[in-house]
């Protein structure tokens, strides 16, 4: 019995051992598998690491060889990284000259605040482009333009500014030269306009001054003859005053012009302006044996204009008409000044004469500066008139009618359009 038990025990032990061996072998197998998997994983990780390193290397090579300055900055302006082009841009000899230091050390004093503000915007998540003046590490002044974007970590928080900066000094210089050139051009243009104004002024002043001389001479003559009462002198002396005031008004305009002041724009009744021109050219008309008639639009159109300037245009046209008729010894000397409301937006003023008209080949030249066919002419009247009309947003043209005579026509803008466009301004002056 004991022997049986012993044998049974042996068998059980043997079985247990076999089982244990099988279990051990199984565990060993699993362990090997796990090790293999671990090795595979490690291999994969290594592969990823290698690829990452490769990518970083590639990126670095690109950035290093990039001709523009590429840099990373922290929120306080510390330069974290910068490529060789960046080092050259700030005149740094080694990376340590600028890396780890604040970018503000190369930003011109007057641009530091602007720079800080732009950095703040980038760290708030905006992509910005800004220009600034830089004083490099060697004290050289340069203009820079930076395109900056925020760099975010995995959680989306901005941890650095990535900036690409280029030197725009040459571009700025060219721009500055361009601006200087423009200013110079404007100055020359202004000088020539002043020259224009001065010649125009002589032309303009001639009329009231000769009227004053005529009236004064008339008074003297009557005083010498003794056939005059003080009351008789009042009217001609009033004329003298009126013409002197007109001369003064012209001078005021020149002063305003020289001071670069704007034209005095108001709502002007164009018929009123035409009547006033007719009145102060009366004397001249008599001297030229011409009759001036008015054909005025019944609506009394209002235009947005400087009345004195418009007066100047109309009187120039009327004077030219009379001179042309005089020169051609036209038997019939008539000047018609018309105001016509063309449509809702435009008012046209026409000055029609019965003179010789204008040669078709010259019709476009008459508005040129210094174009004149008169022995004593200066050729500025029409050119000034055109400047005035155009500065009012209108246009002027000449026509020569079959059967003689010339017609000059210019347009001005009626108030309703402007009222819609600029109600406030209109009501201020009205
Ligand atoms: P200016 O008064 O010195 O001649 P303008 O600019 O006023 O200068 O006129 C230029 C030229 O245009 C005149 O010399 C003349 O030949 C021509 N012209 C102007 N108005 C008339 C007109 N109504 N009839 C014929 N020719 C004219």
Boltz pocket constraint, residues with backbone or C-beta under 6 A from the ligand:
constraints:
  - pocket:
      binder: B
      contacts: [[A, 316], [A, 317], [A, 320], [A, 321], [A, 322], [A, 324], [A, 353], [A, 355], [A, 356], [A, 357], [A, 358], [A, 366], [A, 367], [A, 368], [A, 371], [A, 372], [A, 373], [A, 374], [A, 376], [A, 377], [A, 378], [A, 379], [A, 380], [A, 381], [A, 382], [A, 383], [A, 406]]
      max_distance: 6.0
